[in-house]
Each structure stands twice: as C-alpha cells, then as structure tokens.
Amino acid sequence: MTSTDSIGLVKPQIFVFAQDEPFLLESGATLRHVTLVYETYGRLNADRSNAILILHALSGSAHAAGYHKPDDPKPGWWDDCIGPGKAFDTDRFFVICSNVLGSCYGSSGPRSINPDTGKPYGLRFPVVTVGDMVRAQVKLIDHLGIKQLLCVAGGSMGGMQVLQWAAHHPERAKAAIPIATTARHSPMMIALSEVGRQAIYADPYWNRGDYYESANKPDAGLAVARMVGHITYLSDESMQQKFGRRLRGLEKYGYEFDTEFEVESYLKYNGHNFTRRFDANSYLYVTKAMDYFDLSGPTGSLVAAFARAGGLKYLVISFTSDWLYPTFYSKQIVSALQAVDADVTYLDIASTWGHDAFLLEVETMTNLLGSFLDRLVKEESVLLPEPRVNRVEPAETPDVAPVTL
C-alpha cells in the first residue's frame, strides 16, 4: 500500500510478516520462526493479478521507493523505476519488496534475537541460501492471498532470486525480469566475496560475530569489504570519467601514504558510509548465499534447471560494461530458456556505468520495463485497480499493521 502526500512524495508503509512455524533451510538447519520486513506500493486489483515482486541486491532492503518521511535524505533504492507513472507504475500495479533472510533490515538474520538465549544470534544464525530467501518470499505471497504474481523482477542478487523463482516456483509467476545477473557465482566472484569476508574476520572488533553488545563494531573490516565490492559495481571507463588520476586538494604528489587520489577518497567515504547502515555479519551471510548460488545444480545443466519454467515470459537485461556479471552470463541464461521454448526478450544495453547501470540508466530502463509490462497487461488481460477516490488511502495489506524500524 502506498499513500501520497500533498506534494506528491510517495510514503510507503512498512509491514512485518511473521511465520511462527519451523522453517527448514537447505542446509538442514531449522529456524523456529521466520520474519520478513516488506513494503508495498500501489493497490491490488479485484482478482489480485496485478502484483509485482521486486527483489533487492546484496545491500538493499525492503525500502525500494518513496520516502518514509519528508525530510529523508534519500528515497528507496529503486525509486527511479517504482511509483506513479514510472516503469513499475503504482497506479496500475501492486508492488511488493521484502528484505531477504540473513540481511539486517528487520528480516530474520544474525542480528535477530535468538529465542534460546535472549541475545542476538551472531554466527549462531544458520547459513541461508538464495533458495531459502525465495521460499520465505513464497510464504509471504501466500499470506497476502496472491496465487500468482504478474512478475518478479530484480538486478544483481535480486536477479538470482528472480531466476530461483522461475526455476523452482514457475507456477507462481507469469513473467520474470532478471537484470545484470548470473545463474551461478563464478570462481572469481567467490574469490572477491572471500576477500571481503576476510577483511571482516581480520577486524579486531569482530569477535567471531559477537559484537552486538559491544561499543566497538567491526567497522574497519566492513568498510574494506564494501570498498572491494564497490569497485566491482563500477567500470574502468566510468572510473576514468568520474575520477581519472585527479588529486584531492593537492597540486602534486605528497610522496606519503595519506589519501591523495580522488578515487581513494571516494572509496573511503563509501566504505565508511556503508558501516552506518549495514551489519558486518549480514555481509558474511548474504555474500555466502550468493557464492552458494548455482541454478544448474545438482545436474550441472542450466537447461534442466529451467525444464518447468518455459511457460513464463522473460525480459533478460545485461550491460556491456558490467564485468561483475558480464554479458555472456545473461546469454547463457537466454540460451537455456530458448532451449525450453520460453518466450524470451533479451537486450544487452550499451552503457559505461558498469554493474550499477541497472540503477543509473533510468530512461533506458523505464522504456524497456514499461514496454514489457504493457505487453504483459495486454496479453494477460490484467485488470487495473479501481480509480482512486483521493491520494491518501487506507492500508490494504491483510492481517498486518505498519511498523516503524
């Protein structure tokens, strides 16, 4: 549900879905209960056929669009694409975004309270997979009374979740939009993830994950992990354009080890900012889930993985300068989908922004997503919600209450 104030700022409501029954994970471990924080935007139509699930990347959250308060410094992470008149048009669609298991924005994760101890889990929280994340989302969709989503969409790790939905729950969605993603983490990506994790392990304040009650947190290690990760989201060309070899506040080299280059300053700033909003243990859990992701397992065949997924419509998007998940990964996905006679539209977009292009190429993404969703609405005969009576509406999400985090 979304309300809109008098100046047009989208103010999403936050909800919590809690399942009190045991939740079995792929590892064989069991969570005694599962909590997912999620946000909704727009309104369900009469037959609940206009719901779209947005799936976030590594450091994302349920807050995909709009502002919780007028003085919020930033909107949700995909605000450019979600809202009235935007690609995911909330005048037409009911958009849902939930925080994944293992993260630190309210869903069950290492920062959650362990019912056995009354203290945060830390590393006692069981390791989760992308498959676990998606099965928890299925429980949420069941709770909302939605039998079949119109579409699942997301970029990067969000794209992995999209592919998991399509391959393992094909009857629950009509379409899938995996963006800038891969069907399996490569050895290079696993290596980069491990560098970030090792930076956290090496922080003297990490204390094997038991730092929640301490005044000191493993911020230095988490900042380095973020710096390494952030480099993979850029491209050589974008870094050249944005920073070049420019010095920061200097006219010549200082021949010392202080921060001198603009790019150094940028990475340090980005890493420090990240520690204000993310949790080091969650970084370990979410990157490990990405490393475990291999849609072709256990057969080794991506075509076999999509054997039941041929009935969905797909929009697959990659970017020419993305070296984190290069174009050929998306082409592998497309080839496997074509092998099962799926309806696939594929675009490799020319961009200099690297992996982050799916967040930055706003006009291109709006046109592509909008056209694809227009086609879905027409071919699937999707009803539009009833016209608004006014711009501020009551919540329509069943059996839950909005919360403040």
Helices and strands as residue ranges (DSSP letters): E 2-4, E 10-19, E 23-24, E 30-31, E 34-41, E 51-55, E 82-83, E 88-89, E 94-98, E 113-114, E 119-120, G 122-124, H 130-143, E 151-155, H 157-168, G 170-172, E 175-179, H 187-202, G 207-209, H 219-233, H 236-242, H 262-275, H 280-292, H 302-305, E 313-319, H 327-339, E 343-349, G 354-356, H 357-360, H 362-379
